[in-house]
Amino acid sequence: MDRKPNILFIMTDQHHAGALSCAGHPAVRTPNIDRIAASGVRFSKAFCPSPVCGPSRASLFSGLYSSATGATENPGVFKREVDLLPALFRDSSYHTALVGKLHLGPHGVDFGFTENHIHDAGYDTYHPEEPRDSEYVAWLAERKFGGDRNEVIRRFNEDEECFEADKFRFIMGSNWRTEEEHCNTWVTNRTLDVIRSQVSGESAPPFFLFCSYFGPHQPMLAPEPWGSLYNPDEIELPAEFAVGLDDKPIASAKLDGSPFRKNPLSEKQYRQALAAYYGQISMIDHGIGEILDELDRSGLTENTVIVFTSDHGDHCAQFGLFFKCTMYQGAVAVPLIVADPLMKKSAGSECRQVVNSMDLYATLLERAGIAVPKKTHSRSLSGLLRNPQDPGWPNRTFSELGNLKMVADGHWKLIRSRNPAGSPSYELYDLDSPVADSENLWERTIPSQDEKNWLLSLLG
């Protein structure tokens, strides 16, 4: 009888889709994520189901868009009964383990995990229960402050609550933790503990391990040696930094009131923020390397499907912005890599078909021989893993956040937003443009009106 595969599901938070060396980034070095790409398929047109943490994670774990789950805000609180990915694996005799950020609600629910090492946030600014439930906060309090969790929370709060007073510090943080104390290192070490506890052999159950890093989400500064890995003076601002908003009615409505538009950072500060962000990505990449090495040492690699993705992206200075919550490429596009040891013929391939990270739901269930629930918006990527240019793939996907909707179809992306009165605004972009979201084509004659009508019909 064939042994069921282990699943290692690695997620970062707020990771720009292009911020990987395997994606051709001119500065970022990610040799270990590149190892996953070299043994798998990298999806270069992958989108998230919603460009904000909780709703996106709820969709990834339920296979349903947020409008179907009710999980429309942070954290992702399910308003309806759903079939959760970890629970389906658990019910199929898998050992299911969570390490790091989950950001689903309500708190205190196991969501199908038999082993739980959670760290959603260190601050209680928005949801007081998050740091109180965090195993990492308790660990750090014992290590650094004699068990005083309030002191840990106070320091996290000081960075998180300075948005109005000191925007640059809000982005960067005060970097008060050493490498050994940082939550990225903690997630790596707890993940290694879980893997080491799984004995290689026929008698051990297969595992579904969700390894979820809090970074490179702000605070972006990483401890040394990662904090100074990239020289800000050598960082190039992306071409999207200089793109104007004159032809973008949705951006103008949503971003004109942003403090980053009213009081933009200096160009030096943008470079410093990007250097910090890249440093934290490399810190996480180093931890992923340790995890991959442990799989090799344990003899588990040849029976482990490895996934790498993020819950959503970050603007990374697109239009002079950071963070998420838009349908522009910086926020809605995500890195997505799947390495399946049974798909060696496609190892090292790039897939340019339009996919959604939510498609992992059906993909992983199918790979493990678990029935995919009939009610799902997720599509199995197995055909693309065998043939990354599969002509039969329905080359489109969607993303939603409240009244903000997006459809990507082939090389077109249509965004629709409705104002409080219900009137729509539209923006249309060529996904193959070398400068993302640079020219709104909605009022242009190319694409044709027939193509525009087709995209509108997809949005509904």
C-alpha positions as CSV (number, residue, x, y, z in Angstrom):
1,M,0.0,0.0,0.0
2,D,1.4,3.4,-1.0
3,R,2.2,5.7,1.9
4,K,0.2,9.0,1.9
5,P,2.4,12.1,1.3
6,N,3.4,14.5,4.1
7,I,2.3,18.1,3.4
8,L,4.6,21.0,4.4
9,F,2.6,24.2,3.8
10,I,4.9,27.2,4.3
11,M,3.3,30.6,4.4
12,T,4.8,34.1,4.8
13,D,2.7,37.2,5.5
14,Q,2.5,40.2,3.2
15,H,5.2,38.9,0.7
16,H,5.5,40.7,-2.6
17,A,5.2,38.1,-5.4
18,G,8.4,39.3,-7.1
19,A,10.5,39.5,-4.0
20,L,12.3,36.2,-4.7
21,S,15.6,35.6,-6.5
22,C,13.9,32.7,-8.4
23,A,11.4,35.3,-9.7
24,G,14.2,37.4,-11.0
25,H,14.3,40.1,-8.4
26,P,17.5,42.2,-8.8
27,A,18.3,42.4,-5.1
28,V,16.6,39.8,-2.9
29,R,18.5,36.6,-2.3
30,T,16.3,33.6,-1.4
31,P,18.5,30.5,-2.2
32,N,16.3,28.1,-0.1
33,I,13.0,29.1,-1.5
34,D,14.7,28.8,-4.9
35,R,15.5,25.2,-3.8
36,I,11.7,24.6,-3.6
37,A,11.2,26.2,-7.0
38,A,14.0,24.1,-8.5
39,S,12.2,20.9,-7.5
40,G,8.7,22.1,-8.3
41,V,6.6,24.5,-10.3
42,R,6.6,28.3,-9.7
43,F,3.3,30.0,-10.6
44,S,4.2,33.5,-11.8
45,K,0.5,34.6,-12.2
46,A,-0.8,33.6,-8.8
47,F,-3.4,35.8,-7.0
48,C,-4.8,35.7,-3.5
49,P,-8.5,35.3,-2.8
50,S,-8.6,38.5,-0.8
51,P,-5.8,41.1,-0.3
52,V,-6.0,41.1,3.5
53,C,-4.8,38.5,6.1
54,G,-7.8,37.0,7.8
55,P,-10.2,36.7,4.8
56,S,-7.4,35.3,2.6
57,R,-6.4,32.7,5.1
58,A,-10.1,31.8,5.7
59,S,-10.5,31.2,1.9
60,L,-7.3,29.1,1.7
61,F,-8.4,26.9,4.5
62,S,-12.1,26.6,3.4
63,G,-11.8,26.6,-0.4
64,L,-14.4,29.3,-0.5
65,Y,-14.4,33.0,-1.2
66,S,-15.0,35.3,1.8
67,S,-18.5,36.2,0.6
68,A,-19.4,32.5,1.0
69,T,-17.7,32.1,4.4
70,G,-18.6,35.4,6.0
71,A,-15.0,35.9,7.0
72,T,-14.6,39.3,5.5
73,E,-12.5,41.1,8.1
74,N,-9.4,40.5,10.3
75,P,-9.3,38.0,11.8
76,G,-11.1,35.6,9.5
77,V,-14.1,34.6,11.5
78,F,-16.3,32.1,9.8
79,K,-20.0,32.9,9.9
80,R,-21.0,29.7,8.2
81,E,-20.2,26.0,8.6
82,V,-17.2,25.1,6.3
83,D,-15.0,22.1,5.6
84,L,-11.6,23.2,6.9
85,L,-8.4,21.9,5.2
86,P,-6.6,20.8,8.5
87,A,-9.8,19.1,9.8
88,L,-10.2,17.1,6.6
89,F,-6.6,16.0,6.9
90,R,-7.0,15.2,10.6
91,D,-10.1,13.1,9.8
92,S,-8.1,11.2,7.3
93,S,-5.6,10.0,10.0
94,Y,-3.0,12.8,9.4
95,H,-1.1,14.4,12.2
96,T,-2.0,18.1,11.8
97,A,0.2,20.8,13.3
98,L,0.2,24.6,13.3
99,V,3.3,26.7,13.9
100,G,3.0,30.5,13.7
101,K,0.3,32.8,12.4
102,L,-3.2,31.5,11.7
103,H,-5.4,34.6,12.1
104,L,-8.7,32.8,12.1
105,G,-11.4,33.3,14.6
106,P,-13.0,32.9,17.0
107,H,-10.0,32.2,19.3
108,G,-9.8,29.0,21.2
109,V,-11.0,26.8,18.3
110,D,-8.5,24.2,17.1
111,F,-9.6,24.5,13.4
112,G,-8.5,20.9,12.8
113,F,-5.0,21.1,14.2
114,T,-4.0,18.4,16.7
115,E,-0.8,20.2,17.6
116,N,-0.9,24.0,18.0
117,H,1.9,26.5,18.4
118,I,0.2,29.7,17.6
119,H,1.5,33.3,17.2
120,D,-1.0,35.6,15.5
121,A,0.3,38.9,16.9
122,G,2.4,40.3,19.8
123,Y,0.3,43.5,20.1
124,D,-3.3,43.7,21.5
125,T,-4.1,46.9,19.6
126,Y,-6.9,45.4,17.6
127,H,-7.7,42.0,19.1
128,P,-6.7,41.7,22.8
129,E,-6.9,37.9,22.8
130,E,-4.2,37.5,20.1
131,P,-1.0,38.0,22.3
132,R,-2.7,36.3,25.3
133,D,-3.1,33.2,23.2
134,S,0.3,33.4,21.6
135,E,2.7,30.6,22.6
136,Y,5.5,32.8,21.2
137,V,4.6,35.7,23.4
138,A,4.6,33.4,26.5
139,W,8.0,32.0,25.4
140,L,9.6,35.4,24.8
141,A,8.2,36.7,28.1
142,E,9.9,33.8,30.0
143,R,13.1,34.2,28.0
144,K,13.5,38.0,28.2
145,F,11.2,39.5,30.9
146,G,10.9,37.0,33.7
147,G,7.6,35.8,32.5
148,D,6.0,39.2,32.2
149,R,3.8,39.0,29.1
150,N,2.6,42.6,29.6
151,E,6.1,43.9,28.9
152,V,6.3,41.9,25.7
153,I,2.9,43.3,24.6
154,R,3.8,46.8,25.7
155,R,6.8,46.8,23.4
156,F,4.9,45.4,20.4
157,N,2.1,48.0,21.1
158,E,4.6,50.9,21.0
159,D,5.6,50.0,17.5
160,E,2.1,49.2,16.2
161,E,0.4,52.3,17.7
162,C,2.7,55.0,16.3
163,F,1.1,55.1,12.8
164,E,-0.1,58.7,13.1
165,A,2.8,60.0,15.2
166,D,5.7,58.2,13.4
167,K,4.8,56.4,10.2
168,F,8.4,55.4,9.4
169,R,8.7,53.7,12.8
170,F,5.4,52.0,12.2
171,I,6.8,50.4,9.1
172,M,10.2,49.6,10.4
173,G,9.7,48.9,14.1
174,S,12.2,49.5,16.9
175,N,14.0,46.1,16.3
176,W,14.2,45.3,20.0
177,R,14.6,41.5,19.6
178,T,17.7,39.6,18.8
179,E,17.8,36.9,16.1
180,E,17.3,34.2,18.7
181,E,14.3,36.1,20.2
182,H,12.6,36.9,16.9
183,C,9.3,35.2,16.0
184,N,10.7,34.2,12.6
185,T,13.4,32.1,14.4
186,W,10.9,30.8,16.8
187,V,8.6,29.6,14.0
188,T,11.6,27.8,12.3
189,N,12.6,26.1,15.6
190,R,9.1,24.9,16.5
191,T,8.7,23.6,12.9
192,L,11.9,21.7,13.3
193,D,10.6,20.3,16.6
194,V,7.4,19.0,14.8
195,I,9.4,17.4,12.0
196,R,11.8,15.7,14.4
197,S,8.9,14.3,16.4
198,Q,7.6,12.6,13.3
199,V,9.4,9.2,13.0
200,S,10.2,8.2,9.4
201,G,8.8,4.8,8.8
202,E,5.6,2.9,7.9
203,S,4.1,3.1,11.4
204,A,4.2,6.9,11.7
205,P,1.2,8.8,10.5
206,P,1.7,11.3,7.6
207,F,1.7,14.9,8.7
208,F,0.0,18.1,7.5
209,L,2.3,20.9,8.9
210,F,1.4,24.5,8.4
211,C,4.5,26.6,9.0
212,S,3.4,30.2,9.0
213,Y,5.8,33.1,9.4
214,F,4.7,36.5,10.7
215,G,7.2,38.3,8.5
216,P,8.0,40.1,6.3
217,H,4.8,41.9,7.5
218,Q,5.8,45.1,9.4
219,P,7.6,45.8,11.6
220,M,10.1,45.2,8.8
221,L,13.4,45.6,10.5
222,A,15.1,42.3,11.2
223,P,17.8,41.7,13.8
224,E,21.4,41.3,12.7
225,P,22.9,39.9,10.6
226,W,19.8,40.3,8.5
227,G,19.1,43.9,9.3
228,S,22.1,45.2,7.5
229,L,22.2,42.5,4.7
230,Y,21.0,45.0,2.1
231,N,22.5,48.5,1.7
232,P,19.7,51.0,1.3
233,D,21.9,53.2,-1.0
234,E,22.0,50.3,-3.4
235,I,18.3,49.5,-3.4
236,E,16.4,50.5,-6.6
237,L,12.9,51.8,-6.2
238,P,10.5,49.8,-8.5
239,A,9.3,51.4,-11.7
240,E,5.8,51.4,-10.2
241,F,6.9,53.9,-7.6
242,A,6.7,56.7,-10.2
243,V,3.3,55.7,-11.7
244,G,0.7,58.4,-11.3
245,L,-2.9,58.0,-10.2
246,D,-4.6,60.4,-12.6
247,D,-6.2,57.6,-14.6
248,K,-7.1,55.5,-11.5
249,P,-10.5,56.5,-10.1
250,I,-10.5,53.6,-7.6
251,A,-7.0,54.4,-6.3
252,S,-7.9,58.1,-6.1
253,A,-10.9,57.4,-4.0
254,K,-9.2,54.9,-1.7
255,L,-5.7,56.3,-1.5
256,D,-6.0,60.1,-1.6
257,G,-6.9,60.1,2.1
258,S,-3.9,57.9,3.0
259,P,-1.3,59.5,5.2
260,F,1.3,58.1,2.8
261,R,-0.1,60.2,0.0
262,K,-0.4,63.4,2.2
263,N,2.9,63.0,3.9
264,P,5.0,60.7,1.8
265,L,8.2,59.2,3.1
266,S,11.5,60.6,1.8
267,E,13.1,58.6,-1.0
268,K,15.8,57.6,1.5
269,Q,13.2,56.2,3.8
270,Y,11.6,54.2,1.0
271,R,14.9,52.6,0.3
272,Q,15.5,51.9,3.9
273,A,12.1,50.3,4.3
274,L,12.7,48.1,1.2
275,A,16.2,47.1,2.4
276,A,14.7,46.1,5.8
277,Y,11.9,44.2,4.1
278,Y,14.3,42.3,1.9
279,G,16.5,41.5,4.9
280,Q,13.6,39.9,6.7
281,I,12.7,37.8,3.6
282,S,16.3,36.5,3.6
283,M,16.0,35.8,7.3
284,I,12.9,33.7,6.7
285,D,14.6,32.0,3.7
286,H,17.5,31.0,6.0
287,G,15.0,29.3,8.3
288,I,13.3,27.6,5.4
289,G,16.7,26.2,4.5
290,E,17.0,24.7,7.9
291,I,13.6,23.1,7.6
292,L,14.5,21.6,4.1
293,D,17.8,20.3,5.5
294,E,15.9,18.6,8.3
295,L,13.5,16.9,5.9
296,D,16.6,15.6,4.0
297,R,18.2,14.3,7.2
298,S,15.0,12.7,8.3
299,G,14.5,10.9,5.0
300,L,11.1,12.6,4.5
301,T,11.8,14.7,1.4
302,E,10.9,12.1,-1.1
303,N,7.4,11.7,0.4
304,T,6.7,15.3,1.2
305,V,4.8,17.8,-0.9
306,I,6.1,21.3,-0.2
307,V,4.1,24.4,-0.7
308,F,5.4,28.0,-0.4
309,T,3.0,31.0,-0.7
310,S,1.9,34.1,1.1
311,D,-1.5,35.3,2.3
312,H,-1.3,38.4,0.2
313,G,1.4,40.8,-1.1
314,D,2.7,44.2,-0.2
315,H,2.8,47.3,-2.4
316,C,6.5,47.7,-1.7
317,A,6.5,51.4,-2.8
318,Q,4.1,50.9,-5.7
319,F,2.5,54.4,-6.1
320,G,4.5,55.3,-3.0
321,L,2.6,52.9,-0.8
322,F,3.3,49.9,1.5
323,F,0.9,47.3,2.8
324,K,-2.2,45.8,1.1
325,C,-6.0,46.0,0.7
326,T,-6.1,46.9,-3.0
327,M,-6.3,44.9,-6.2
328,Y,-3.1,46.3,-7.6
329,Q,-0.4,43.7,-8.3
330,G,1.7,44.6,-5.2
331,A,-1.1,43.6,-2.9
332,V,-3.1,41.0,-4.8
333,A,-0.4,38.9,-6.5
334,V,1.4,36.3,-4.4
335,P,4.4,34.0,-4.6
336,L,3.2,30.4,-5.1
337,I,5.4,27.3,-5.5
338,V,4.4,23.7,-5.3
339,A,7.1,20.9,-5.2
340,D,5.7,17.4,-5.5
341,P,8.2,14.5,-5.5
342,L,5.9,12.7,-7.9
343,M,6.1,15.5,-10.5
344,K,9.8,15.4,-11.3
345,K,9.3,16.0,-15.0
346,S,8.1,19.5,-14.4
347,A,10.7,20.3,-11.7
348,G,12.1,23.8,-12.1
349,S,9.2,25.0,-14.4
350,E,7.4,28.3,-14.4
351,C,3.6,28.2,-15.0
352,R,2.2,31.5,-16.5
353,Q,-1.4,30.4,-16.2
354,V,-3.7,32.5,-14.0
355,V,-4.2,30.7,-10.7
356,N,-5.3,31.4,-7.1
357,S,-3.6,30.4,-3.9
358,M,-7.0,29.1,-2.8
359,D,-6.5,26.4,-5.5
360,L,-4.1,24.7,-3.0
361,Y,-7.2,23.5,-1.1
362,A,-8.4,21.1,-3.8
363,T,-4.8,20.4,-4.9
364,L,-3.6,19.1,-1.5
365,L,-6.7,17.1,-0.7
366,E,-6.6,15.4,-4.1
367,R,-2.9,14.6,-3.7
368,A,-3.6,13.0,-0.4
369,G,-6.5,10.9,-1.7
370,I,-9.1,12.9,0.4
371,A,-12.4,13.7,-1.2
372,V,-12.7,17.4,-2.2
373,P,-16.0,18.8,-0.8
374,K,-18.5,19.4,-3.6
375,K,-19.1,23.0,-2.5
376,T,-15.8,24.6,-3.3
377,H,-14.4,27.5,-5.4
378,S,-10.9,25.8,-5.4
379,R,-9.5,24.0,-8.5
380,S,-6.9,21.3,-8.4
381,L,-3.5,22.4,-9.8
382,S,-2.5,18.8,-10.4
383,G,-2.8,19.2,-14.2
384,L,-0.6,22.2,-14.2
385,L,1.9,20.5,-12.0
386,R,2.2,17.8,-14.6
387,N,2.1,20.2,-17.5
388,P,2.6,23.9,-16.5
389,Q,1.2,25.1,-19.9
390,D,-1.9,22.8,-19.8
391,P,-4.1,24.3,-22.5
392,G,-7.2,23.0,-20.8
393,W,-6.8,25.1,-17.6
394,P,-9.5,27.8,-17.2
395,N,-7.1,30.7,-17.2
396,R,-8.9,33.1,-14.9
397,T,-9.4,33.8,-11.2
398,F,-11.1,36.3,-8.8
399,S,-10.3,38.2,-5.6
400,E,-12.7,40.2,-3.4
401,L,-12.6,42.6,-0.5
402,G,-16.0,44.0,0.4
403,N,-17.2,46.2,-2.5
404,L,-13.8,45.8,-4.2
405,K,-13.7,43.0,-6.8
406,M,-11.2,41.7,-9.3
407,V,-11.1,39.2,-12.2
408,A,-7.9,38.2,-13.9
409,D,-8.5,36.4,-17.2
410,G,-5.5,35.5,-19.5
411,H,-3.5,38.7,-19.6
412,W,-6.3,41.1,-18.5
413,K,-7.2,42.3,-15.0
414,L,-10.5,44.1,-14.3
415,I,-11.1,45.9,-11.0
416,R,-14.5,47.1,-9.9
417,S,-15.3,49.2,-6.8
418,R,-18.7,50.5,-5.8
419,N,-19.2,53.7,-3.8
420,P,-21.7,53.9,-0.9
421,A,-24.5,54.8,-3.4
422,G,-23.7,51.6,-5.4
423,S,-22.2,53.4,-8.5
424,P,-19.3,51.4,-10.0
425,S,-15.8,52.5,-11.0
426,Y,-13.6,50.3,-13.2
427,E,-9.9,49.9,-13.9
428,L,-8.5,47.6,-16.5
429,Y,-4.8,46.5,-16.8
430,D,-2.6,44.4,-19.0
431,L,-1.0,41.7,-16.7
432,D,1.9,41.4,-19.2
433,S,2.9,45.0,-19.0
434,P,6.5,45.4,-17.7
435,V,5.3,48.1,-15.3
436,A,2.4,46.7,-13.2
437,D,-0.9,48.6,-13.2
438,S,0.8,51.5,-15.1
439,E,-2.0,52.4,-17.6
440,N,-5.7,52.0,-17.0
441,L,-7.1,50.8,-20.3
442,W,-10.8,50.9,-19.4
443,E,-11.5,54.0,-21.5
444,R,-9.2,52.9,-24.3
445,T,-10.2,51.1,-27.6
446,I,-7.8,48.3,-26.8
447,P,-8.9,45.9,-25.4
448,S,-12.1,45.7,-27.5
449,Q,-15.6,46.4,-26.2
450,D,-16.3,42.7,-26.6
451,E,-13.4,41.8,-24.3
452,K,-14.5,44.4,-21.8
453,N,-18.1,42.9,-21.8
454,W,-16.6,39.4,-21.3
455,L,-14.7,40.6,-18.3
456,L,-17.8,42.4,-16.9
457,S,-19.8,39.2,-17.3
458,L,-17.2,37.3,-15.3
459,L,-17.5,39.8,-12.4
460,G,-21.3,39.4,-12.5
